[in-house]
Amino acid sequence: MTDLTKDPLVLFMPSGKRGRFPVGTPVLDAARQLGVYVESVCGGRATCGRCQVSVQEGRFAKHGITSNNDHLSPVGPKEERYDRVRGIPEGRRLSCSALVQGDLVIDVPQDTVINAQVIRKESDGRVIERNPAVHMCYVEVEEPDMEKPLGDLDRLKAALAQDWHYDELDVDFHLVPRVQSILRKGEWKVTAAIHRDRQDDRPRLIALYPDLKNEAYGIACDIGSTTIAMHLSSLLSGRTVASAGASNPQIRFGEDLMSRVSYVMMNPDGREAMTAAVREALNGLIDKVCEQGGVRREDILDSVFVGNPIMHHLFLGIDPTELGGAPFALAVSGAVEVKSSEIGLPMNEGTRTYMLPCIAGHVGADAAAATLSEGPHRQDEMMLLVDIGTNAEIVLGNAARVVAASSPTGPAFEGAEISSGQRAAPGAIERVRIDPLTLEPRFRIIGVEQWSDEAGFADAAAGTGVTGICGSAIIEVIAEMYLAGIISEDGVVDGTLAERTPRILPTGRTFAYLLHDGEQRITVTQNDVRAIQLAKAALYAGVKLLMDKQGVDHVDRIGLAGAFGTFIDPKYAMVLGLIPDCDLDKVKAVGNAAGTGARMCLLNRGYRREIEETVSKIEKIETALEAKFQEHFVYAMALPNKVDSFPNLAGVVTLPERKVLADGDDGGGRRRRRGRG
């Protein structure tokens, strides 16, 4: 029963915010007073249907209240009219019309079905509480009156102040010449798009539509050095309407980040060429997601971008040369806000672009977005977050302290510098297993379900062939070679095994492992093993430095971010010594966490403030200046590590006894002669 001596208690879920309100308070007003985001375009006229809520019924002992639908006012004429015209799902009410009559637990659906499109859920599908920087506001403006000589724009501003409490409103100038025609086309009924990122910002009118405009969209984009991923989302419902990806065309200027910086340094128009290339690709992706979602570019009113520091600078048109050498100075490290049209991304004329802050010279806005997504700063456990690319970005911490660094892993994990390496594409080997007794391999290729030793594989693979090894398989094949005893813990291919199997091939003074002998002969050479050792040692040494700074000898949880992290098997990453020992159940791929963080900032401006504050507190470690980096690096060259134990891994994998071959031994029992210095 409701306690009649107190105002009713209203709780909003999933936010958990609560407060007491007098009987007769509209649920929408209660939400606004508590800072709960409930969308309303029409300003409480029950015409847009965006403010739907539902009541959770039952006894909530924790709060000492009983909630049921009778504690809302009966359905009134406005709701009946809306239900008759557009329909309201069973159990839903319009919060602008439903009045508080007693204690309530209100559910704010994050998946409102209004204006539903076919969803292409290539984002992670996370439900994000909405509080976007753009708010759609329907108003009815007084018509001109000779006795009230107030301009049309001024009467529009007065209506927005009265209905939506935007008292000090700035107006984008591109709208000023068009206000009169829009007001008349809408017969003095218009929808204003108001942009307000920070609470203390002056609100700004960025777009104006005749009559009721019941839709608005935004894009969230992760500009990776290899690939670009973009999501188109409804700012009103939070739905991901469409997703698309493309290769970063800057690859033609350089495979890795430093080679692109070198290109800028060596070519007078290098920066302009790379900026133009990435913006052209972004415009193509905007067109693509708009086509998929049935949306006009003009309906995109907000955008959020993330990227590593060099992608960040090139996207914004900033020369990245200073990032090519110590002290790796960023031109700007804080969040950037700009009109999209000013950076070559025409959408709506009023569309803004927000770019997350960078953490350090080689730990960028993408790492900040991944941190926001996975939230090491929100938990008690010590979490390691690793985005493995040409430059690995590493974040380690918990609610007490977060530290970050980068490690120059190079492009080996993506197939470059590997004799049979290639990018992930149909025909590329993506999974590898090696029998420890026969040393015979079996593998899977992208685009074919069967393994190479299964019936039907040859026919299924005929279309693409077996073309090379992509990143996930590079990790697995070297880990499997170690587990099978083909290579020692120091990474030397054992040439004596040539007596057991024709898979071991002599290559001058060293040996290689024959993975596939077909139209394309695919081997793993000693140089391939060395390239992966160098890359993984750089990453592990960076992780160890952060663990030293935190004063810990183990981590509780590991998140593998990015496209590469999504497809590698955590067990094999640990066998290789790419990541430290951890309970494998707590090691997971977190997908495009940077893209998820960008979506969070697009749909809720509160997350922008959270990551800005978090980044300001993250301690940045420059690996090049740390004396222990080289020591950690040398130990990390071994598989999985020369000195660190891996008890969790040993519980699930039988690690071979150490069989150390001297570096310089050819694996066949002969030690290479060394000349005098």
Phi, psi and omega per residue, in radians:
M1 nan 2.600 3.088
T2 -1.332 2.351 3.076
D3 -1.306 1.914 -3.048
L4 -1.243 -0.212 3.140
T5 -1.458 -0.168 -3.125
K6 -2.191 2.700 2.971
D7 -1.112 2.621 3.124
P8 -1.028 2.528 3.063
L9 -1.609 2.258 3.132
V10 -2.090 2.127 3.091
L11 -1.929 2.375 3.106
F12 -1.905 2.276 3.087
M13 -2.006 2.503 0.256
P14 -1.609 0.066 -3.045
S15 -1.232 -0.486 -3.108
G16 1.408 0.052 -3.140
K17 -1.270 2.552 -3.034
R18 -2.589 2.801 3.096
G19 -3.059 2.865 3.109
R20 -1.755 2.433 -3.063
F21 -2.431 2.543 3.123
P22 -1.092 2.614 3.033
V23 -0.994 2.375 -3.133
G24 1.719 -0.062 3.102
T25 -1.287 2.219 3.029
P26 -1.039 2.431 -3.127
V27 -1.025 -0.621 3.122
L28 -1.083 -0.712 3.116
D29 -1.150 -0.685 3.109
A30 -1.086 -0.740 3.125
A31 -1.068 -0.787 -3.105
R32 -1.128 -0.680 -3.141
Q33 -1.144 -0.509 -3.140
L34 -1.586 -0.069 -3.114
G35 1.373 0.356 3.077
V36 -1.515 2.209 -3.072
Y37 -1.412 1.946 2.990
V38 -2.146 2.100 -3.056
E39 -1.202 2.385 3.001
S40 -2.615 2.005 -3.136
V41 -1.561 -0.613 -2.977
C42 -1.517 -0.074 3.104
G43 1.303 0.562 3.068
G44 1.537 0.261 -3.137
R45 -1.573 -0.012 3.131
A46 1.058 0.668 3.111
T47 -1.988 -0.398 -3.092
C48 -1.610 -0.503 3.119
G49 1.304 0.148 -3.068
R50 -1.340 -0.325 -2.954
C51 -1.662 0.486 -3.091
Q52 -1.103 2.452 3.047
V53 -2.444 2.949 3.035
S54 -2.403 2.746 -3.115
V55 -1.726 2.283 2.987
Q56 -1.514 2.087 -3.071
E57 -1.655 2.538 3.060
G58 2.389 3.121 3.113
R59 -1.606 2.167 3.140
F60 -1.936 1.556 -3.009
A61 -1.065 -0.616 -3.113
K62 -1.005 -0.600 -3.102
H63 -1.819 -0.072 3.101
G64 1.196 0.563 -3.117
I65 -2.357 2.786 2.990
T66 -2.017 2.255 -3.115
S67 -2.001 2.324 3.002
N68 -2.708 2.956 -3.049
N69 -1.114 -0.408 3.115
D70 -1.183 -0.241 3.128
H71 -1.510 0.159 2.922
L72 -1.948 2.668 3.075
S73 -1.091 2.667 3.116
P74 -1.053 2.756 3.092
V75 -1.060 2.228 -3.090
G76 -1.776 -3.096 -3.078
P77 -1.030 -0.660 -3.114
K78 -1.132 -0.784 3.126
E79 -1.172 -0.672 3.112
E80 -1.067 -0.730 3.137
R81 -1.133 -0.765 -3.133
Y82 -1.131 -0.718 -3.140
D83 -1.121 -0.646 -3.133
R84 -1.182 -0.688 -3.052
V85 -1.455 -0.802 -3.015
R86 -2.064 -0.405 3.131
G87 1.553 2.377 3.066
I88 -2.099 2.221 3.123
P89 -0.972 2.577 -3.124
E90 -0.994 2.346 3.118
G91 1.566 -0.089 -3.129
R92 -1.719 2.649 3.019
R93 -2.295 2.747 3.018
L94 -1.529 2.039 -3.009
S95 -1.186 -0.341 3.111
C96 -1.281 -0.390 -3.093
S97 -1.866 -0.427 -3.116
A98 -1.392 2.208 -3.075
L99 -1.846 2.512 3.123
V100 -1.200 2.208 3.091
Q101 -2.117 -0.223 -3.118
G102 -2.963 -3.049 -3.136
D103 -1.041 2.443 -3.038
L104 -2.514 2.491 2.863
V105 -1.985 1.981 -3.012
I106 -1.848 2.265 3.058
D107 -1.718 2.212 3.077
V108 -1.727 1.792 -3.087
P109 -1.102 2.270 3.102
Q110 -1.601 -0.026 -3.092
D111 -2.148 0.733 -3.116
T112 -0.829 2.398 -3.007
V113 -1.591 0.038 3.117
I114 -1.167 2.464 3.055
N115 1.037 0.624 -3.060
A116 -1.254 2.406 3.035
Q117 -2.026 2.993 2.981
V118 -1.220 2.123 -3.027
I119 -1.687 2.309 3.046
R120 -1.799 1.664 -2.975
K121 -1.463 1.258 3.057
E122 -1.691 -0.117 2.919
S123 -1.397 -3.132 -3.065
D124 -1.376 -0.009 3.074
G125 1.301 0.164 -3.103
R126 -1.099 2.378 3.056
V127 -1.427 2.147 -3.071
I128 -2.045 2.148 3.101
E129 -1.065 2.333 -2.980
R130 -1.643 2.357 2.971
N131 -2.789 1.127 -2.993
P132 -1.229 2.880 3.129
A133 -1.339 -0.243 -3.140
V134 -1.952 2.280 -3.128
H135 -2.162 2.283 3.123
M136 -1.615 2.208 -3.015
C137 -2.246 1.981 3.098
Y138 -1.497 2.318 3.100
V139 -2.438 2.710 3.016
E140 -1.974 2.069 -2.987
V141 -1.717 2.437 3.071
E142 -1.054 2.444 3.102
E143 -1.324 2.791 -3.132
P144 -1.037 2.562 -3.134
D145 -2.448 2.234 -3.098
M146 -1.083 -0.440 -3.140
E147 -1.472 -0.179 3.109
K148 -2.208 1.438 -3.024
P149 -1.322 1.060 3.129
L150 -1.821 2.375 -3.097
G151 -1.127 2.751 -3.117
D152 -1.020 -0.783 -3.140
L153 -1.107 -0.660 -3.133
D154 -1.186 -0.643 3.087
R155 -1.219 -0.584 3.044
L156 -1.100 -0.792 3.133
K157 -1.100 -0.657 3.117
A158 -1.133 -0.678 3.120
A159 -1.158 -0.708 3.122
L160 -1.173 -0.597 3.091
A161 -1.187 -0.714 -3.099
Q162 -1.245 -0.794 -3.026
D163 -1.508 -0.540 -3.001
W164 -2.162 0.016 3.060
H165 1.111 0.525 2.996
Y166 -1.593 1.524 -2.984
D167 -1.401 -0.609 -3.124
E168 -2.055 1.508 -2.987
L169 -1.797 2.171 2.964
D170 -1.555 2.740 -3.079
V171 -2.284 2.236 3.016
D172 -1.050 2.315 -3.011
F173 -1.121 -0.487 -3.113
H174 -1.073 -0.307 3.137
L175 -1.507 -0.428 -3.008
V176 -0.968 -0.823 -3.141
P177 -1.224 -0.200 -3.019
R178 -1.886 -0.127 -3.036
V179 -1.024 -0.793 -3.059
Q180 -1.092 -0.784 -3.112
S181 -1.166 -0.652 3.136
I182 -1.172 -0.752 3.124
L183 -1.061 -0.730 -3.117
R184 -1.269 -0.632 3.084
K185 -1.113 -0.629 -3.141
G186 -1.545 0.091 -3.108
E187 0.934 0.779 3.051
W188 1.241 0.218 3.022
K189 -2.025 2.087 -3.060
V190 -2.442 2.825 3.022
T191 -2.015 2.154 -3.129
A192 -1.769 2.338 3.019
A193 -1.659 2.027 -3.087
I194 -1.881 2.190 3.109
H195 -1.796 2.196 3.079
R196 -2.611 1.781 -3.091
D197 -1.369 -1.099 3.127
R198 -1.626 2.582 -3.061
Q199 -1.083 -0.526 -3.126
D200 -1.590 0.051 3.038
D201 -1.257 2.644 2.958
R202 -1.288 2.307 3.105
P203 -1.120 2.608 -3.074
R204 -2.323 2.251 3.044
L205 -1.360 2.022 -3.067
I206 -1.949 -0.309 3.125
A207 -2.707 2.669 -3.110
L208 -2.489 2.307 -3.067
Y209 -2.216 2.466 3.056
P210 -1.210 2.383 3.106
D211 1.168 -2.787 -3.058
L212 -1.470 2.098 3.091
K213 -1.862 1.921 -2.969
N214 -1.837 0.572 3.135
E215 -2.733 2.627 3.043
A216 -2.842 2.534 -3.011
Y217 -2.313 2.817 3.065
G218 -2.528 2.809 3.083
I219 -2.088 2.504 3.034
A220 -2.132 2.303 -2.982
C221 -2.472 2.363 3.036
D222 -1.903 1.975 3.132
I223 -1.614 1.705 3.099
G224 -1.535 2.819 -3.140
S225 -1.199 -0.430 3.134
T226 -1.826 -0.797 -3.109
T227 -2.294 2.750 3.088
I228 -2.071 2.280 3.124
A229 -2.105 2.266 -3.081
M230 -2.268 2.442 3.090
H231 -2.183 2.356 3.043
L232 -1.809 2.155 -3.072
S233 -2.195 2.613 2.990
S234 -1.361 2.183 3.102
L235 -1.259 -0.317 -3.078
L236 -1.590 -0.630 -3.132
S237 -1.882 -0.333 -3.081
G238 1.494 -0.037 -3.104
R239 -1.179 2.507 2.955
T240 -1.472 1.938 -3.033
V241 -1.431 -0.662 -3.125
A242 -2.783 2.671 3.084
S243 -2.383 2.587 3.112
A244 -2.694 2.744 3.113
G245 -2.450 2.829 3.130
A246 -2.737 2.746 3.027
S247 -1.213 2.506 3.075
N248 -1.284 2.038 -3.073
P249 -1.161 -0.174 3.102
Q250 -1.187 -0.202 3.121
I251 -0.965 -0.566 -3.120
R252 -1.180 -0.282 3.082
F253 -1.605 -0.251 -3.126
G254 2.950 2.392 -3.085
E255 -1.206 -0.723 -3.122
D256 -2.034 3.106 -3.009
L257 -1.168 -0.757 -3.091
M258 -1.163 -0.564 3.104
S259 -1.193 -0.491 3.086
R260 -1.292 -0.663 3.054
V261 -1.100 -0.724 3.108
S262 -1.064 -0.680 3.129
Y263 -1.075 -0.726 3.105
V264 -1.096 -0.732 -3.096
M265 -1.183 -0.547 -3.035
M266 -1.678 -0.194 -3.112
N267 -2.194 2.143 -3.075
P268 -0.983 -0.607 -3.130
D269 -1.835 0.357 -3.066
G270 -1.106 -0.791 -3.135
R271 -1.104 -0.813 -3.129
E272 -1.054 -0.702 -3.112
A273 -1.144 -0.737 -3.122
M274 -1.270 -0.625 3.072
T275 -1.107 -0.790 3.134
A276 -1.085 -0.687 -3.103
A277 -1.130 -0.786 -3.088
V278 -1.262 -0.625 3.112
R279 -1.192 -0.628 3.078
E280 -1.094 -0.743 3.109
A281 -1.115 -0.704 3.133
L282 -1.127 -0.731 3.104
N283 -1.105 -0.652 3.073
G284 -1.102 -0.696 3.118
L285 -1.205 -0.645 3.085
I286 -1.058 -0.793 3.098
D287 -1.045 -0.683 -3.077
K288 -1.178 -0.822 -3.134
V289 -1.212 -0.556 3.077
C290 -1.137 -0.743 3.119
E291 -1.121 -0.763 3.127
Q292 -1.085 -0.699 -3.051
G293 -1.607 -0.045 -3.108
G294 1.147 0.719 -3.054
V295 -2.121 2.518 3.043
R296 -1.492 2.567 3.085
R297 -0.990 -0.597 -3.097
E298 -1.147 -0.304 -3.135
D299 -1.557 -0.012 3.048
I300 -1.517 2.054 -3.002
L301 -1.977 -0.128 3.141
D302 -2.660 2.721 -3.138
S303 -2.675 2.584 3.121
V304 -2.329 2.321 -3.136
F305 -2.217 2.561 3.016
V306 -2.363 2.815 3.108
G307 3.139 2.876 3.059
N308 -1.192 2.904 -3.001
P309 -0.957 -0.665 -3.108
I310 -1.289 -0.701 3.042
M311 -1.112 -0.711 3.097
H312 -0.963 -0.876 -3.087
H313 -1.196 -0.776 -3.106
L314 -1.165 -0.648 3.080
F315 -1.076 -0.733 -3.108
L316 -1.433 -0.069 -3.141
G317 1.453 0.451 -3.120
I318 -1.781 2.373 3.100
D319 -1.143 2.144 -3.098
P320 -1.571 0.181 -3.020
T321 -0.958 -0.702 -3.101
E322 -1.107 -0.342 3.116
L323 -1.439 -0.075 -3.102
G324 -1.450 -0.158 3.137
G325 -2.747 2.856 -3.133
A326 -1.004 2.475 0.122
P327 -1.588 0.388 3.055
F328 0.997 0.926 -3.031
A329 -1.371 2.225 3.019
L330 -1.370 2.508 3.025
A331 -1.204 -0.670 3.068
V332 -2.573 2.306 -3.136
S333 -1.869 -0.434 -3.135
G334 -1.333 3.047 3.103
A335 -1.065 2.540 3.133
V336 -2.017 2.325 3.077
E337 -2.217 2.265 -3.046
V338 -2.689 2.728 3.004
K339 -1.219 2.344 -3.070
S340 -1.057 -0.608 -3.121
S341 -1.132 -0.418 -3.124
E342 -1.325 -0.264 3.120
I343 -2.037 0.481 2.988
G344 1.308 0.455 3.106
L345 -2.159 1.334 -3.117
P346 -1.204 2.132 3.019
M347 -2.263 -2.106 2.891
N348 -1.259 2.573 -3.105
E349 -1.036 -0.444 -3.097
G350 -1.680 0.006 -3.069
T351 -1.066 2.373 3.082
R352 -1.840 2.722 3.025
T353 -2.107 2.277 3.064
Y354 -1.992 2.275 3.081
M355 -2.087 2.227 -3.083
L356 -1.073 2.755 3.116
P357 -1.219 2.685 3.006
C358 -1.563 2.577 -3.133
I359 -1.440 -0.729 -3.119
A360 -2.808 -3.087 -3.051
G361 -1.012 -0.523 3.087
H362 -2.255 0.355 3.027
V363 -2.226 1.814 -2.836
G364 -1.703 -2.852 3.109
A365 -1.157 -0.460 3.087
D366 -1.184 -0.708 3.081
A367 -1.164 -0.630 3.081
A368 -1.106 -0.745 3.137
A369 -1.148 -0.705 3.097
A370 -1.124 -0.670 3.080
T371 -1.084 -0.752 3.102
L372 -1.076 -0.742 -3.098
S373 -1.142 -0.806 -3.025
E374 -1.617 -0.372 2.953
G375 1.132 0.822 3.022
P376 -1.020 -0.530 -3.118
H377 -1.293 -0.080 3.140
R378 -1.857 0.049 -3.006
Q379 -2.241 2.832 -3.140
D380 -1.460 -0.533 -3.117
E381 -1.206 2.635 3.088
M382 -1.438 1.913 -3.049
M383 -1.894 2.340 3.038
L384 -1.827 2.207 3.111
L385 -2.080 2.130 -3.062
V386 -2.220 2.189 2.997
D387 -1.877 1.880 -3.015
I388 -1.599 1.992 3.073
G389 -2.548 -2.731 3.095
T390 -1.116 -0.435 3.002
N391 -2.312 1.915 -3.063
A392 -1.305 2.302 3.073
E393 -1.855 2.245 -2.970
I394 -2.196 2.268 3.075
V395 -2.244 2.324 -3.125
L396 -2.387 2.258 3.081
G397 2.928 -3.012 3.079
N398 -2.610 -2.883 -3.065
A399 -1.109 -0.399 -3.104
A400 -1.420 -0.629 -3.028
R401 -2.867 2.440 3.105
V402 -2.257 2.318 3.077
V403 -2.162 2.733 -3.079
A404 -2.548 2.673 3.102
A405 -2.765 3.016 3.020
S406 -2.252 2.702 3.101
S407 -2.309 2.365 -3.091
P408 -1.406 1.426 -3.084
T409 -1.341 -0.387 -3.115
G410 1.328 -3.113 -3.023
P411 -1.571 0.180 -3.048
A412 -1.049 -0.699 -3.102
F413 -1.150 -0.332 3.140
E414 -1.713 0.138 3.051
G415 1.845 -0.344 3.103
A416 -1.255 2.670 -3.132
E417 1.199 0.092 3.091
I418 -1.914 2.311 -2.979
S419 -0.983 -0.694 3.119
S420 -1.968 0.340 -3.073
G421 -1.303 2.643 3.065
Q422 -2.755 2.931 3.060
R423 -1.315 2.786 -3.133
A424 -1.108 2.075 -3.128
A425 -2.801 2.786 3.113
P426 -0.906 2.307 -3.114
G427 1.754 -0.304 -3.137
A428 -1.380 2.402 3.062
I429 -1.184 2.257 -3.115
E430 -2.102 -0.303 3.117
R431 -2.406 2.476 -3.108
V432 -2.450 2.394 2.975
R433 -2.310 2.469 3.129
I434 -2.188 2.207 3.105
D435 -1.202 2.141 -3.076
P436 -1.216 -0.292 3.136
L437 -1.575 -0.858 -3.094
T438 -1.611 -0.292 -3.069
L439 1.128 0.307 3.095
E440 -1.453 2.385 -3.132
P441 -1.647 2.792 2.852
R442 -2.432 2.668 -3.033
F443 -2.669 2.888 3.003
R444 -2.077 2.600 3.071
I445 -2.020 2.722 3.107
I446 -1.105 2.270 3.111
G447 1.718 -0.113 -3.134
V448 -2.272 2.275 -3.092
E449 -1.345 -0.661 -3.056
Q450 -1.239 2.656 2.966
W451 -1.400 2.822 -3.036
S452 -1.107 -0.377 3.142
D453 -1.697 0.152 -3.117
E454 -1.761 2.677 3.123
A455 -1.069 2.414 3.084
G456 1.606 -0.137 -3.102
F457 -1.108 -0.812 -3.067
A458 -1.032 -0.754 3.138
D459 -1.162 -0.742 -3.099
A460 -1.165 -0.569 -3.087
A461 -1.550 -0.057 -3.058
A462 -1.074 -0.583 -3.083
G463 -1.190 -0.657 -3.077
T464 -1.822 -0.527 -2.982
G465 1.346 3.075 3.040
V466 -1.822 1.920 -2.858
T467 -1.803 -0.398 -3.090
G468 2.973 -2.890 -3.118
I469 -2.086 2.182 3.062
C470 -1.634 3.117 -2.955
G471 -0.992 -0.800 -3.105
S472 -1.090 -0.637 -3.133
A473 -1.310 -0.524 3.087
I474 -1.062 -0.754 3.082
I475 -1.065 -0.851 -3.024
E476 -1.197 -0.733 -3.053
V477 -1.165 -0.673 3.136
I478 -1.260 -0.665 3.065
A479 -1.119 -0.739 3.121
E480 -1.155 -0.675 3.082
M481 -1.062 -0.662 3.106
Y482 -1.194 -0.814 -3.121
L483 -1.114 -0.539 -3.134
A484 -1.500 -0.074 3.122
G485 1.457 0.215 3.136
I486 -1.293 -0.599 3.045
I487 -2.129 2.640 3.117
S488 -1.408 3.067 3.096
E489 -1.107 -0.382 3.090
D490 -1.561 0.084 3.018
G491 1.468 0.293 -3.129
V492 -1.613 2.208 3.097
V493 -1.206 2.210 -3.066
D494 -1.417 1.812 -3.105
G495 -1.210 -0.354 3.141
T496 -1.138 -0.343 -3.131
L497 -1.264 -0.131 3.080
A498 -1.090 -0.388 3.094
E499 -1.254 -0.426 -3.111
R500 -1.606 -0.548 -2.999
T501 -2.612 2.474 3.050
P502 -1.279 -0.028 3.117
R503 -1.217 -0.399 3.135
I504 -1.587 2.026 -3.032
L505 -1.979 2.346 3.045
P506 -1.280 2.415 3.093
T507 -2.352 1.374 -3.058
G508 1.253 -2.163 -3.113
R509 -1.494 -0.130 -3.121
T510 -2.133 -3.039 -3.099
F511 -2.285 2.798 3.102
A512 -2.279 2.838 3.093
Y513 -1.916 2.213 -3.138
L514 -1.479 1.916 -3.121
L515 -1.518 -0.683 -3.126
H516 -2.636 2.268 3.124
D517 -2.017 1.612 -3.129
G518 -2.438 -2.644 3.095
E519 -0.992 -0.643 3.030
Q520 -1.919 1.978 -3.141
R521 -1.419 2.160 -3.045
I522 -2.050 2.050 3.130
T523 -2.179 2.796 2.997
V524 -1.977 1.948 -3.045
T525 -1.620 2.951 3.066
Q526 -1.060 -0.651 3.103
N527 -1.149 -0.615 3.082
D528 -1.082 -0.802 3.138
V529 -1.050 -0.760 -3.136
R530 -1.093 -0.727 -3.126
A531 -1.067 -0.736 3.118
I532 -1.213 -0.679 3.086
Q533 -1.031 -0.791 -3.132
L534 -1.086 -0.741 -3.115
A535 -1.176 -0.809 -3.088
K536 -1.242 -0.549 3.110
A537 -1.175 -0.660 3.106
A538 -1.108 -0.741 3.130
L539 -1.149 -0.855 -3.087
Y540 -1.116 -0.658 3.120
A541 -1.104 -0.666 3.076
G542 -1.112 -0.731 3.100
V543 -1.079 -0.776 -3.120
K544 -1.092 -0.653 3.083
L545 -1.058 -0.738 3.132
L546 -1.177 -0.656 3.081
M547 -1.121 -0.682 3.062
D548 -1.030 -0.795 -3.111
K549 -1.105 -0.594 3.133
Q550 -1.455 -0.212 -3.120
G551 1.218 0.639 -3.131
V552 -2.162 2.670 3.105
D553 -1.908 0.035 3.073
H554 -2.715 2.872 3.061
V555 -2.040 2.685 -3.088
D556 -1.592 -0.457 -3.024
R557 -2.669 2.513 3.128
I558 -2.276 2.312 3.033
G559 -2.012 2.202 3.117
L560 -1.786 1.949 -3.010
A561 -1.772 2.910 3.065
G562 1.489 2.972 -3.107
A563 -1.060 -0.708 -3.129
F564 -1.154 -0.788 3.135
G565 -1.088 -0.479 -3.124
T566 -1.166 -0.579 -2.972
F567 -1.826 -0.171 3.120
I568 -1.457 2.564 3.115
D569 -1.431 2.124 -3.104
P570 -0.962 -0.612 -3.133
K571 -1.080 -0.785 -3.112
Y572 -1.267 -0.561 3.057
A573 -1.080 -0.615 3.141
M574 -1.344 -0.689 3.080
V575 -1.026 -0.719 3.137
L576 -1.180 -0.443 -3.052
G577 1.503 0.468 3.085
L578 -1.308 -0.601 -3.139
I579 -2.256 2.763 -3.126
P580 -1.292 2.908 3.131
D581 -1.080 2.446 -3.138
C582 -2.871 2.724 3.003
D583 -0.988 2.081 -3.056
L584 -1.077 -0.423 3.082
D585 -1.189 -0.303 -3.136
K586 -1.882 0.291 3.020
V587 -1.940 2.115 -3.093
K588 -2.509 2.666 2.994
A589 -1.364 2.273 -3.109
V590 -1.861 0.215 3.046
G591 1.121 -2.648 3.139
N592 -1.427 1.273 -3.103
A593 -1.081 -0.540 3.106
A594 -1.135 -0.724 3.096
G595 -1.140 -0.655 3.093
T596 -1.131 -0.744 3.093
G597 -1.069 -0.649 3.086
A598 -1.125 -0.728 3.105
R599 -1.111 -0.671 3.124
M600 -1.054 -0.751 3.141
C601 -1.244 -0.500 3.094
L602 -1.205 -0.755 -3.003
L603 -1.574 -0.240 -3.120
N604 -2.588 1.902 -3.097
R605 -1.149 -0.317 3.072
G606 -1.080 -0.564 3.107
Y607 -1.205 -0.474 3.076
R608 -1.121 -0.756 3.133
R609 -1.185 -0.645 -3.133
E610 -1.091 -0.804 -3.075
I611 -1.307 -0.546 3.069
E612 -1.089 -0.751 3.117
E613 -1.196 -0.724 -3.119
T614 -1.101 -0.812 -3.131
V615 -1.060 -0.629 -3.138
S616 -1.140 -0.340 -3.113
K617 -1.790 -0.240 -3.128
I618 -1.196 2.315 3.102
E619 -1.520 2.214 -3.087
K620 -1.694 2.232 -3.136
I621 -1.915 2.153 3.096
E622 -1.637 1.868 -3.033
T623 -1.033 -0.591 -3.089
A624 -1.131 -0.356 -3.098
L625 -1.730 -0.048 -3.064
E626 -1.594 2.169 -3.068
A627 -1.100 -0.557 -3.052
K628 -1.464 -0.091 -3.096
F629 -1.020 -0.805 -3.083
Q630 -1.110 -0.696 3.115
E631 -1.098 -0.830 3.105
H632 -1.068 -0.674 -3.115
F633 -1.094 -0.806 -3.121
V634 -1.081 -0.800 3.122
Y635 -1.104 -0.602 -3.071
A636 -1.350 -0.160 3.069
M637 -1.156 -0.470 3.141
A638 -1.338 2.805 3.122
L639 -1.849 2.193 -0.248
P640 -1.326 -0.420 3.092
N641 -2.897 2.593 -3.073
K642 -1.232 -0.605 -3.022
V643 -2.138 -0.474 -3.088
D644 -1.402 2.409 3.101
S645 -1.547 2.755 -3.122
F646 -2.297 1.176 -3.069
P647 -1.116 -0.674 3.113
N648 -1.109 -0.746 3.122
L649 -1.136 -0.745 -3.121
A650 -1.096 -0.371 3.113
G651 -1.303 -0.296 -3.097
V652 -2.138 -0.248 -3.122
V653 -2.299 2.398 3.053
T654 -1.464 1.828 -3.134
L655 -1.407 2.418 -3.109
P656 -1.198 2.700 3.007
E657 -1.142 2.582 -3.069
R658 -1.151 2.205 3.111
K659 -2.212 1.624 -2.991
V660 -1.588 2.116 3.010
L661 -1.867 2.387 -3.074
A662 -1.087 2.432 3.057
D663 -1.148 2.053 -3.027
G664 1.989 -0.314 3.008
D665 -1.248 2.462 -3.093
D666 -1.448 0.040 3.140
G667 1.474 -0.117 -3.140
G668 -1.890 0.237 3.088
G669 1.663 -0.014 -3.129
R670 -1.874 2.284 3.098
R671 -1.577 2.333 -3.131
R672 -1.144 2.336 3.077
R673 -1.314 2.388 -3.135
R674 -1.916 2.306 3.075
G675 -1.326 2.871 3.107
R676 -1.327 2.620 -3.119
G677 -0.966 nan nan
